[in-house]
Amino acid sequence: MSIAPVEGTQTAVCDVCGNTYDKSFTISRGGQVKTFDSFECAIHAMAPRCAHCQCTIIGHGVEADGATYCCANCARESGESELVDRA
């Protein structure tokens, strides 16, 4: 993943909210490039969701059997007994 200011234009349109903003930036991941006017919109569009509670995972999260969870408790609620949160 890479983050870069939008080059070659004075303003760009956010792919999420449609706002035209002179400080827009792009994020590329897996061959896709998206334009955003804020990290809020970038998180909304690109952050994973917990497989149990569906909250947006902004931090590290935990993974098991191809699923991503916001915490070990949600993983346990989904039947994953091996994962633990770190303190």
JODA-V523026 format. One record per helix or strand of 2 or more residues. SS is the DSSP state (2 for helix, 1 for strand). FROM is the first residue (numbers start at 1). TO is the last residue. Records with the same first field share a line. If there is no record, write none. Layout:
SS->FROM-TO ; FROM-TO
This chain:
1->2-5 ; 12-13 ; 20-21 ; 25-29 ; 32-36 ; 62-64 ; 67-69
2->39-46 ; 72-77
